[in-house]
Amino acid sequence: MTIEQKLKSVVRDIIDFPKEGIVFKDITPILKDPGLCREIVDEYVRQLEGIHIDEVAAIESRGFFFGVLIAQRLNVPFVPIRKKGKLPYKTIAQSYKLEYGEAIIEVHEDAIVPGQSVLIHDDLLATGGTVGAAAKLIEKLGAKVEAVSFLIELDFLNGREKLKACSENIISLIRYP
């Protein structure tokens, strides 16, 4: 069984969450299986072979689950990217559009070393707006987005096309057409 098949067998669909018409991909059942979590990290590391990563930046909150594990395995620093007002030190911010308004994410101004190659990790790629905003934060700090990774990609929303401007190295473990 492939990693994609294993993951699809445990990710559950929650209908009409967080609002009517949305089918939410719930990854929390994955977290109940330590062996599967190790396999996930192994697969990310395998797909990152030959790609130089100096830091892993992950997006609040579900991106943190595997972002920190990937950083540990690669033996590089972990950088949290959070919603506005959640980080305690001086930050830089980036706004982005949502289907129902705008949101703002932030990172500590000293979180990323200029010139570094960064992996951005999140749980799900939909339209690419959040990761696109995270990429702008990374670039504002003088670093390069070397790769982006996700557990799940919703192909029908075409987020991959938007992110190709950030990096050609796009990793998704599960893809839904």
Order of alpha helices (4+ residues) and beta strands (2+ residues): alpha-beta-beta-alpha-beta-alpha-beta-beta-beta-beta-alpha-beta-alpha-beta
